[in-house]
Amino acid sequence: MNQDPDASFLKELFARFLENRCSEEEIRLLMTYAEKEEYRDLFSGMISHAVAEDHPEEESLYAMHKDVIDEVSTQITPPVPAPGKAVRRWLPYRVAAAVALLLLAGGVWRWYSRSHTPTPALNVAAHTPMNDTAAAGNKAVLILANGTAIALDSAANGLLAQQGQAQVIQPAAGNLVYSSTAGASAEPLYNSIMTPKGVQYQVTLSDGTKVWLNASSTLRFPASFTGANRQVTLTGEAYFEAAVNTEKPFVVVVDSLRVTVLGTSFNIMAYKDEKTINTTLLEGAVSLTGANTTTLLKPGEQAQLGQQGNIRVAKKADIRAVMAWKNRLFWFEQDDIHTVMRQLSREYNIEVEIRGNIQRHFTGSIPRDVNVSTVLEVLQKTGGVHFTMNNGKIIVTP
């Protein structure tokens, strides 16, 4: 059963587009929903906010994704305004919000921001100050090869879709299984699973590989593996138990990093707001290829890919800390306040503002299945830091 994604999902997907973190399927999905009348106000508000922020990467994003954007834009039907209903002048009539939102063609946003008065902010009721936030759930969004989105938390268990020779089955909440029959199509059909902030999910790929996705992550993969290897693309964080296949290596692509295995267990942490991409090997062996070098890992080691393309290997990784998220724990090892709050922001889908110079470092573990107020209370008791919650934001002060 297909369900439309909610507003928070589309907002996060749009934010990922601005960071150049969207797959082709996700771009198609954004454009499709931008064209829908019921989402018009939501996308208008996001456009207005982005214009105010004056994103410098607009035109380069359009250039990078031009083929996909142009293809989809020709398939979108121009909206027909209801009788007596005015069309907002700042939106292009053809394709309405979709092209204005994503195409950024010829500097649409820059032209708009120079030539028009900004659209007033969407008039919504003020939120009641939030005193607490529940822990993560197991919902996620599946994006099929044709751009169809399935909200997995509201989809009934059972067969969800047919992708070529692969059946997509949700046997239980928080779990997705791809079952591929013999004779898979020569052309792979790519799917994506996206977990927003505060959400985790597990998927079993068609080769039997099991993947656990952490919050704010995307896994792009073929419904059935064809060709010489089994390649997937990751943003965010995931733990893999790769099925053994000596003839077809399993490959994870993360930005400029390629992690190649035959059958092993490993974790990759590749959030954009972290300084390094960390690959930690639990069992087996992996080969990592960065921009400048290739490195082999042994069990218990962690490779850290820096922003300059260099790989540093820690011989004795803290496996408990690496795997804490999968075991539903926060695990801090002399972590500063910025590192701690990034984790809380991803887990509870909450904005964080840090004020002042906080030198405190934190060590210890806290269950993730508690409300955020409980976590903040534990952290505050250690001393040197105070938390205030107001309108969905955590404000941190010395």
N, C-alpha and C positions, 0 to 999 in steps of 0.2 A: 504494500500500500504506500503510495507516494504522498509525502506531506511537505507543504511549503516550509522553508526554513524560517526561523523567527528573526526579529530585528537584530538581536545581538549577534547572531551568526553572520548576517549580511554586513553588519558594521565591521566585524573582525575580518571578514573576507576582503572588504574594501581596504582596510588598513594594510592587509598583507599585500594587496595589489600595489599600493603606494610604495611598499618596501621591496617590490619586485620578487615576491615570494609565492606568486600564484602559478599554478600549472595551467595548461591550455584549457583543461576541463573547468577549472575554477573561474577563468576569465569568461568562458562561455556562460557559465552559470550566472555570474554577476550581470552580464549584459542582458540575459534573458529576464531576470527579475527587475532590472532597472526599467525595462519597457512596460512592466505591468502596472496598470492604473492604481491598484491597491497599495503599491509600494512607492508611488510617485513622491509623496511628501517625505518619506524616509530618505530616499536618494537625493531629493532636493536639499534636505538639511545637510547631508554628508558632503555634497558638492560645495555648498556655501561655506562649510567649515574648512574644507580643503583649500578653497580659494583664499580664505582669510589667512591660512597658514602659508600660502604661496610656495607650494612644493616645487623645488627646482628640478625634479626628475621627471616631470610630466612628459616632455617631448621625447626624452630618451626611452621612457617606458613604451610610448606608442611605437617608436621605431623598432624596438625589440619584439613587440608582439603584433606588428602590423598585419601579417598574413592572417592570423586568427581573428583579429578584431575586424578587419575588412570583410572576411568571409561571413562572420556572424552578422555584421551590421546590414548586409544585403538581404538577410533572411528575416529581419525584424520589420514587422508591419507598422507603418506610421500610425500613431494613435488618433482616434476619431473623438474629438471633444463632444461632450454631451450638449444637447441643445441649450443655448443660453449660457453655457459655461465658458468663461474666458480661458485662453491658453496663456500661461505665464510667458511674458515677452522674452525673458532671458534664456528660456530653453529653446533650442532649435526645434522647429515643428516636426521635421522628419526624425524619427527615432526618439524624440523627446529626451528623457533623462539618460537613456542608454548611451548614445553617442557622446553627449555632453559629459557624462560621468567618466566613461572609460577610454574613449578614443583619444581624447586630448589632442585630436588631429589639428595640425597647424596652429597649435597653441590656443585651443578653444578657451581654456580657463584663463590664460593670460589676457586674451582679448576681452573676455567677459569682465575680468577684474579691473581692467583699465577703462572700459567703456560703459559700465553699468553700476548703478548703486547696488550694494550687496543686498541679497534677499533677506528679509527679516528672519530671525531665528524661528524655528517651529514652535508654536505656542502649545506647550504641554504643561500639565499640572506639576507643581513643585513636589519633589520627592520628600516624604517624611524622613527625618534623620534616621539613618540605619544604625541599629545597635548591635547587630550580629549578622553573620553570614554563614550558611551551612557549608559543609565540605563538598568535595567534588562528587559528581555522579558518574554514570557510565554512558551518557548520551553522546552521539556524534552524528555527522552528516556524511552520507555516502554519495559521491558524484559519479554517475555512470558515464560510459563513453560518449553518449549523445548529449551530455549536459544535464540530464535529469537528476534532481536532488532528492534523496530519501532521508528524512529525519529518522534516524534509527531508534531513538528513544520512544517515538510514538508509532513506529511501524510494528505490525503484528509479527509474532514469531513465525518462522516457516520460510518458504521460498519467497524471496523479495524480487528477484530479477533473473533473466537469462542473458548472459553476455557471451555470445558465440557458443562454444561448447561448454562453457562454465556456468554452473548454477550458483547463484548467490543466496545463501541461506543464513538466517538469523535463528540459531537454535535456542538462544536464551538472551536475556537483556545483557548488554555489554559485550557481546561476542558475535563475530561474523565469520562464516566459513565459505570458502570458494571450493566447489567440487567440480573438477574438470574431467570430462570423459575423453576417450581416445579420439584422435582425429581433430585436434584443435586447429582453428583457422590459421592460415599463414600470416595474416595481418593481425597483430595484437590489438586488443581492445583495452584501452587504458582506463582504469578507475582510480579514484582518489578517496581516501577517508580523511576527514578533517575533524580534529577535536578542538573545540573552542577552549578558552580559559576555563578552568574549573572542571574539566572533563577528561576521563581516560577511557580507553577502549582496547579490545583485543580482536585481532583478525588472524585467521588461518588462511594462508595463500594456497593457490591450487597445487603447489608442489609439496604441501605439508608443513612449510615453514610457519612458525608461530611468531606473531609480532604483537607486543604490548605498546600502545601509544600513550605517551604522557600528555598532559594538558598542552593546549596551544601548539599542536603539531599536525603535520600533513604527511601522509604516505601515498605516493603515486606508484602504481604497479599495473602490470598486464593481468587481465582476468585469467588468461592461460599463458604460461611461459612458452615462447618459441625462440628459435635461434640458438646461438652457441652459449649463452649464459642466461642467468635469471636476475635481471637488473630491476631495481626499484630506486625511487628517489625520496629522500627524507628531508623535512625541515622540522625543527623542534627536537624532541627526544623520543627514543624508542629502544626497547630491549628485544633482541632477536634470538630465536632458537632455530637456526637455519637447518633445513632438512639436508641430509647427506646425499650428494649426487656428484660423483667424481668426474662425470663427463660434462656437467654444466655448473660452473662456479656460480655462487650467489654473490651479487654485487650490490652494494649500497652506495649511491651517489649523494654526496652532501656538498653543495657548492663546488669547490675545486678538488674535493677529496673523494677518492674511490677506495672503498673497503671491500676486499675480495676474499671469499671463504669457500670452502667445499662443504662444510657442515660443522657448525660450532655455535657457541652461545656468547653473545657480546652485547654491550650497551653503547649507544651513540647519543651524546648530548650536543646539540648543535643549535641552540637558541641564538637569535640574532643579537640579543642584548648581553650575551656572555662574551668574554674576551677570547676564548679558545673553543675549538671543536674537540671534544674528548671522546675517544674510542677506548673502551675498557673490555678486555678479553677475560671471560670466565672459564671457557673450555675450548679446546681445539687450537686452531692457529688462524691468523688473519694476516693479509698483506695490505698495507696502506700506501696509496700513491697520492702525494700532494703535488703542488706546483713545482717543487724543487727536488723532491727525493722520494724514495720508496723505503718503507720500513716494515719489518716482520715483528709481530707481537707474540709473546708467549703467555700462557695463562697467568692471570694475576697482574699483568702489566697494563699500563694506560698510555696511549699516545695522545699528545696534545698538539693540535695544529694551530699555530699562531696566525695572526692577521697578515704576516709577511710571507706565509707559505712554508715556514720552517716547522718541522715535527720534533717534539721533545718527548722522550719516553721515560715514564716513571716506572721503575722496576717493581715497586711494591705498592700497587694501588689499594686504596681503602674500599674494598668491595662492599662492605656494609653501607658506606656512605653513598656509593654509586647506585646500589640497588634499593636504597631506602624508599624511593618514590613508588617503585613497583610493589613493595611490601607495605605501602600505605603509612609511611613514616616521613616526618621531617628529620633530617640528620645534619647537625651543624658541627663543624670541626674548626674552631677558631675563625668562624666566618664573620665578616664585617656586616654592618646593618644593611648595606646596599644588597649584598648577596642574599641575606635572609629575606628582605622584603620583596626581592624579585620572585622568590619561590612562593611567598604568600600571595602575591598579586596574580600569579599564574594559577594557583590552586583555588583561590576563592573568587577569581574574576572581579577584583576590586582595585581601584586606583590608589596609588601611594604617593605621598609627598613627604620628603625628608627635609626638615628644616634644621639649620645649624650644623656644627661640626661634632659628630658623634664618633667617639673613638672606641666605643665598646665592641668587643668581639664575643661570639656566642658559641658554646659547645654543649651538645646534648641532643636527645631525640624526643620528639613529640608525635603522638598519633595524628594522622591526617584526617581521621574520621570524626574530628571534633569541630565545633564552631570556631570561627576566627577569634572570637572574644577569649576563648580558653587559651589559644596559642599566644595571644597578645598578653594575657595575664601572666603566663609562665615567663615570657621574655621580660616583661616589666619588673617582675620580682627579682630578676638577676641584678637590677640596678643600672643606673646610667642612661636610661631611655624611658620615654613616656609616649603613650599612644592615645590619640583622640579620634573617634569615628564620627564623621559628619557627612550627610548626603552621599553615602556610598564611597567615601574616601577615608583612608587611614592617614592621619597626619602624625608624623614622628618627630619628636623634639628631644633634646638632651634632658 
